[in-house]
Amino acid sequence: MVGAGNVAARHAEVLSGFGDVKIAGIADTDPRRAETLASKHDSPAYGSHTDLLEAGGLDAVYVCVPPFAHGNPELDILACDIPIFVEKPLSLDLGTAEKIADEIDRRGLPSAVGHHWRYLDILDQARELLADRPVRLALGHWLDKVPPVGWWLDPMMSGGQTVEQAVHVLDLARLLVGEVSMVHAVPAESPVNGEIDHATAAVMRFTDGATGLLATTCLLRHKHRVGLEVHAEGIALDLTETELVVDGERQVQDGGKAKTMVDRTFVDAVQGREADVRAPYREALKTHRLALALARSARQREPVMLDG
């Protein structure tokens, strides 16, 4: 595992619960953090991903690093012909992610990205309810607080809230509504110069004719609202990470297995079994491209067109 932060710790906890998985090593540029997580899973700690790779004996590697640190770890891992799991966001720029995707394809290696919302039970139910009714309106929200990591408010390190957080909501929108052909994001004036936009409102046009809105903010003291609302002929669905609300009345709770399934399916793929990997790297790149387009629109103060 490359990276030893909170997300890495979550994956390590899940993976350690699988009888056919052993965490062979944990690397982080902060040796103390690597040692702390490694000690919980009886594995060695390393000060860099290169040290981890040189130790050998790896069947797969998880890359759970901040947005600004993507690129070299993935390419070095792939150069060793090792399957890869990458936590979102994929990178700060499109070129880096495209290079990684091309290398995965060239080598024919299993890959996965941490879009665990794709494994929600309620998502499957939502798709069934929308099977014969195309969505015409989508409303996405990520209304939250600033995460407790020092790099998050720096746009050159996090990429901004849309790229770092709301990409989950954008991924749902692609699944339930379709691809996006145009975005126009309007940021609020930032209260602190040099920091990410603290609030953004965006319009999205989908290729099949639907329209959508995305609202984000990190000004709050707690997570207020995170999810996607979609409207089709005669039905309204509101999805969060934990529940589906149908027509504002019927509530369906998710089974809570998504964060386990995203890891289990990747492990199955690495072992050569039939595996339902729902967000391989190339697929996740499409969502990342959308998030970057929204960030670029906000930065340039103009609409951005997307292919497809």
Sequence and secondary structure as in RCSB ss.txt:
>XXXX:A:sequence
MVGAGNVAARHAEVLSGFGDVKIAGIADTDPRRAETLASKHDSPAYGSHTDLLEAGGLDAVYVCVPPFAHGNPEL
DILACDIPIFVEKPLSLDLGTAEKIADEIDRRGLPSAVGHHWRYLDILDQARELLADRPVRLALGHWLDKVPPVG
WWLDPMMSGGQTVEQAVHVLDLARLLVGEVSMVHAVPAESPVNGEIDHATAAVMRFTDGATGLLATTCLLRHKHR
VGLEVHAEGIALDLTETELVVDGERQVQDGGKAKTMVDRTFVDAVQGREADVRAPYREALKTHRLALALARSARQ
REPVMLDG
>XXXX:A:secstr
 B  SHHHHHHHHHHHTSTT     EE SSHHHHHHHHHHTT  EESSHHHHHHH   S EEE   GGG SHHHH
HHHHTT  EEE SS  SSHHHHHHHHHHHHHHT  EEE  GGGG HHHHHHHHHTTTS EEEEEEEEE    S T
TTT HHHH  HHHHTTHHHHHHHHHHT  EEEEEEEE   SSTTS  SEEEEEEEETTS EEEEEEE  SSS  E
EEEEEEETTEEEEE SSEEEETTTEEEE  S HHHHHHHHHHHHHTTS    S  HHHHHHHHHHHHHHHHHHHH
TS EE   
